[in-house]
């Protein structure tokens, strides 16, 4: 398979898989087999692109033009390659987990769930491999629309309310801020192609750049910078596999991926003075700390994890805003390390709900003795998010920290240290209560269904060993870092 054909395959396989799932809706075993086959084929297709990209190739494919000189175009560069690897790898694990969760909780509308999940991965591949801003924008919008039925899956009043917030915030930010920023870029630069070093140098004033940057940063609502973050905790009404999709596989990662890609390939990190970006570290730092404080006070487990995600996303924004090669490497790596850590935590939350019907942190005393595999995995995921070595989160946070030190960004250093303490404050008490406090002795539940336990153990192992087998993600991240020099 040629690299160009692999790009088409990465876009087509999840879409064709969605059609296959819909066709097999009356045969659950066959429907879920189609999901797993599609996920496996997608991963193999994405992996086939790794070697050419690491060797310096940039496979590309273009389709029809929306306007003269403005095609729907795809190009595989290192940052997109890393994002595609993360999403395609975790789709397989999430699919196995979903089988256990959806059957274990006797969920309705399972066929629609798997169809929309597959379409979400197709949109994610389009975002990862987008060769220009208009392609990225169109797939970004499509991802919002195909995940809406997943957020509102339960169909009750809470789901509808959460879905309205989800759709309202994401569509309003993208149409009122993101789209005008894309149009302005087209008018100013005459192109929307992603280009190392950026496309705006010498074509816009520093004040204009700062205003355009603000349109992008708040227009990309999926990155959840405060105050455009409300959609994320609102979407926690969805089933846990959807929460995992939102937080680890696709949606929020699409947001921070777009932020990094636009900073590196549209603005460029050396084309304008650091003062042009000077406001962004403050906003990102505030989001990191404020969201951590909210997480610390939240008793609902999924709400705590949601605000943890809001905080962790801004690590990526902060790292990109520092404009230093090592911090950009850390931003790229954090997309991967946060994904494996956070998906583990959401998998554990779903397993607790399925097996014990508990949703609150205050209900988890002693649960580690009844669900040792689940809470052991939760512990590893928590250590990764906190950034305690050797878990994966330490790996990316170290690059961000060193980049901040080398560039003399003392605000970022202080935020990283304080947020790490807050991360520990809202995760470690859960672990302590689960294993070292007495619980309700009348509880006689065990672990969740085996597909769920298998999946959460697999992602926990990944969060633990990723730094020891990090050659590919590190090489890809370093190539992104080279693009800023």
N, C-alpha and C positions, 0 to 999 in steps of 0.2 A: 504494500500500500504506500503510495507516494504521500509526502507530508501534506500536499494540497488536498488530496482525497481524504486524508485523515481529518482535516478541518471540517470538511463537509460531513464526514461520518460522525464526528463529535456533536454536530448540531442535529443530525438526522436521527441518530440511534435513540435518544430519549423520546423524540417526537413519535417515531414509529413504534417505540415501546408503549407509549400512551395509547395509540390506536389498538395495539394488541391487547393491552389490559382491558380496554373498553369492550373489545370483542369477546373476551373471556369472562365477562362479569358474572355469568351464571355458574362458573366453575372455579371456586376460590383457589383450589390447589394450582390449577393451570394459570389463573390470573397472577398469582404470586410468583410462579415459576417464570412467567414472562417478565415480571419486574426484575427478578434476580438476573435473568439472562441479559436483559437490556443494560442493567447496571454493570455487569461484568464486561460486556462488549464495549461499553463506554470507557471503562478504566483501561482496557487493553488498547483502545484507540488513542487515548490521551497519552498513555505511556510511550507509544510508538513515536511521539513527537519530542520526547525528552532529549534523546541523543542528538538529533539535528540542532535543537535550540542551544544545548550546551556547547556544541561545536561552532556556534556563531551564526547558524542559518536562521532566517526569519521567514518561515513558510507563510505564504499569503494566498488569498483567494478573494475575488471581487465579483459582485453580481450586478444587478441593474442599478442605474443612477436615479436618485430621487430628483435631483436637479443637475444640470450640466456641471461636471466636476465634483459631484457629491454622491459617490456610490455607497451602497451597502458593501462594506469591505471588512475583511478579516486578516489579521496578521498575528502570528504567535511570537511574542517576545517573552523574556524571562519572568516578569511579574505575572503576566497572564498564564504562563505555563505553570507556575507555582499554584495559582488560584485554581486552575482547572484540575491539577493533581489532587488538591485538598478536597474539592467538591466531588470529583468522581470516585475517589477512594471512600469517602464517608457515605456516599449514596448506597453502596453495597451494605455496609454495616447498619445503616439506618433502615434499610429495607428488611433485613433480618429482624431487627428490633421491632419494626412496625408489625410484622406478622404476629409476634408474640403479644404485643400491646393491643392491637386491634381485635384479635380473637379473644385475648384474656379479658378484655373489658366489653366484649360483645358490642362493638361499635357499629352504628348504622352507616350506610353510604360508603362502604369500604372501597368499592370500585372507583367512585369519584375521587376518593382520597388518593389512590395509587395513580390514577390518570393525572391529576393535578400535580402530584409530586414529580412525575416524570416530565411533565411540561415545564415545571420549575427548573429542573436540571438542564433542559434544552435552552431555556433563557439564560441560565447561568453560564453555559458554554459560550453563548453569543456575547455575553458581557466580557468573559475572560479573553476571548479571541478578537474582540472588536478592534478594527484597524483605524477607526476614526471616531470622533465624538458623536456623530449622528447615529452610527450603528450602536454605540454603547447606550445612548439615550433611549433608542427604540426598544432594545432588549431589557433595559432597566425598567421601563414602563410596563412592558409585557410581564416581567417577573412580578410586579405589584399585582397585576390583574389576575394572574393564574394562581397566586397564593391566597387571594381573598377567600375563595371557597374553602381553603384549608383552615383559615383563621375562624371562619364562621361554621365550622364542621358540625358542631352540636346543634345548631339551629334554634337555640333557646334565646331568651331575651338578653342574657349576658353576652352570648356569642355575637348576636346582631349588634349590640352596643360596641363591643370591642372591634368588630369588623368595620363599623362606621368610622371609628377613630383611626383605625389602621389605614383604611382607604382614603379618608379625608386628609390626614396629615401627609401621607406619601404623595398623593396626586396633587395636592395644593402646592407643596414645596417644589415638586418637579416642574409643574406647569407655570407657576408664578416666578420661580427663581432659576431653576436649572435650565429650562428651555430658553429663556431670554439670555442666559449666560452663553449658551451654545450659539445662538444667533449672533450675539455681539462678537463672539470670537471669530465667527465666519466673516462678518463685516470687517473687523479689524485686521485679521491675518490673511484672509483670502483662502484659507484652507482649514480643515478640521482634522488633518492627519496627525496621529501621535508620532512625535519626532523627538529623538534624544536631544536635550538642550532646550526644548520648547519652541514655540512658533510665534511668540509675542515680542521678542526682543526688538527694540528700536521702533516699535509700531504703536506704543501706548505709554502714557505717563505713569509714574509711580502711583499717583493717586487713582488713576484709572485701573491699574492693576489691583490695588487694594480693594476697590469696589467690585471688580469682576471676581476676585477671589472670594469675597463674601457671598456673592450670588451662588457660586459653586458650593462652598462649604455648607451653607444652610439649605441650598436647593437639593443637595444630595441627602435627603432626609433619612435614608437607610443607614447613614453613618451615625445618626442619633446624637449629634451634638446638641447640647441644651441651648435653646428651649424647644427644639423640634424632635424630642425624644419620646413623647407620650405614646406614640403608636406602639412602641416596643413592649412596655408592661401591659398595655391594653390587649395586645395580641396573645397574652398568656392564657386566655380563655380557650385556646385551641388544644387539641390532644397533644401529649408530650412529644410524639415523633415530629409534629409540626413545629413545636417549640425548638426542638433540636435543629430542624431545617432552618428556622428563622435565625437562630443564634450561632450555628456552627457551619452549616453546609453552604447556604446560599445567600439569604437576604441581607443580613447585616454585613457579611463579608463582601457582598457586591458593593455596599456603600463605602466601606473603607478602602476596598480595592480601587474604586473609582476616584476617591480622594487622592490616593498615592499616585495613580496613573496620571491624573490631571496635573498634579504638582510637578511631577518629573517630566512629563512629555508634552504638556501644553504651556505651562509657565516656565519651566526650567528652573533649576536651583541656583544658577549663577548669573542669570540674565538681569536680575533686579536686586536692589539692596535688601539686606536682611530686615530693615525697618518696614519694608513693604509687607512682610509676613509677620511683623512683630506682634500684632494683636491676636493671631491664631493660637500661639502657645498658651496665652492667658485663658482663652475660651476653652481650649482642650483641657488645660489643667483644672479649671473650675469644674468642668463636667466630670473629670476623673474623681475629684474629691467629693463633690456634692452627691454624685450617684452612689459613691461608696458609703456615705453617711446614711442615705436613704436605705440602702441594702442592709446596713447594720441594724436599722430599726424595724425591718420588715419581718413579720412572723411567718407569713406564707412563704413556703420554700421556693415556689416558682417565681414569686415576686422578688425575692432576694436574689435569685439567679438572674432575673431580668435586669435589675439595676446593676448587678455586677457586670453584665454584658455592656450596658451603657458606659460604664466606667472603662472597661477594658478596650472598647472600640476607640476611645479617645487616646489610649496609648499609641495607637497607630497614627492618628491624626497629629498628635504631639510630636511623634518621631519624624513624621514627614515634614512638619513645619519647621523643624530644626535645620533642615537643608544641609545636613552633614552626611557624607557618604556612609559612615557607620550607622547613623540613626536611620537612614533609609533602608539599610540592610536589616536592621532590627524591626522596622515597620513591616517589611515584607515577610520576615520570619514570624512575626507575631500573628499574622493572618493564619498561619499554619498551626502554631503552638496553642493559640487560644482556641482554635477549632477543636483539637483533640481533647483539651482539658474541659472545655465547656460542654461538649457533646456528652462526655462521660458523666458530668454532673446532672444534666437533664435526663439522661438515660436512668440514672439512679433515682431521680425524683419520680419518674414514671413507674419504675419498678416498685418503689415504696407505695405509690398510690394503688397500683394493681394488686399487690400482695396484702397490704395492710390497710388500705383506704385512708391513709394519713396524708395530709397536705400542709400541716403547720410545723414549723421548726420546734415549737414547744411540745409537740406530740412524739418526738423522736427519741426520748429517753430509753436507753436499753435496746433499741432496735438493731444495733450492730450484732447482738448475740443471736438474733433470729434471722438476720439477713447479712451474714458476714461477707459474702462475696460482693453484694451490692454496696455495703458501706465501706468495704476495703477499697473498692474502685472509686467511690465518692471521695475517700481520703486522698487517693493519688491525684484525682482531678483537682481537688482543692489545693493541694500542694503545688500543682502546676500553675494554677491561676495566681496563687500568692507569689510564686517565683522562687520556691525553695529548691535548691539543687538536690538530686540530679534531674528533677522533673523538667519537662519541656519548656514551661513558661520562663524558667530562669535563663534559658538559652537566648530567647529573644529579648528579654528585659535587659540582659547584660549588654547586648549590642546597643540598645537605646541609651542605657546609662553611660557607656563609654563614649558614645557619640555626643551626649550632652556635656560630659566632662571636657572632651577635646575641643568643643566649640564654646566652652565657657558659659553654658546656659544654666545658670544657678537656679532659676525658677524651675526648670524641668527636673533638675537633680532633687530639689526639695519635694516636688510633687511625687516623683517616683518613690522616694523613701517613705513619705507619709502615707501614700496610697497602699504601699506594701503592708504597712502596719494595719491599716484599715481592712485590707483583704484578709489578713490573719484574724482580725477581730470578729469578722462576720462569718468565717468558715470554721476556724478551729473549735469554737464552742459546740458546733454541731457534731463534730467528730468526737469530742470529749463526752458529750451527752449520750451519743449512740453506743459507745463502748464501755463507759465507766459509770453511768448512772443506772439505777434500777428503773425498769419500766413497768407497765401493766402486766402482771403475771397471768392475767386471763387471756392475753393474746397468744394464740396458738398457730399463727401463720408462719410460713417459711419464706423461701425465695419466690420471686416472680417466675413466670414460665421461662423455660430454658433458653428460647431464642433471645429473650431480653437480657438474661444474665450473661449469655455468651457474648452478646454485642457490647455490653458495658465493660466486661472484663477485657475484651479485645481493644477497646479504645483506651482503657486505663493502662494497659501494657504499652500501647503506642505512646501515651503521654509520658511514660516512664523511660522508654528506651530510645525515643526519637533523637535525643542529643547524641547518642552513641552511633547512630546510623543516619547522620544528617548530611551526608556528602551532597546528595542531589539538591535538597532544598537550600542548603547553604551556598552551593555554587550558583543556583538560580538567583538567590538574594544578592549575592556579591555582584553578579552581572547587572542587577538593577542599581546597586550602589555605584558601579563604574559609570553608569549613565548620568550621574549627577556631577561628575568631575569635569 
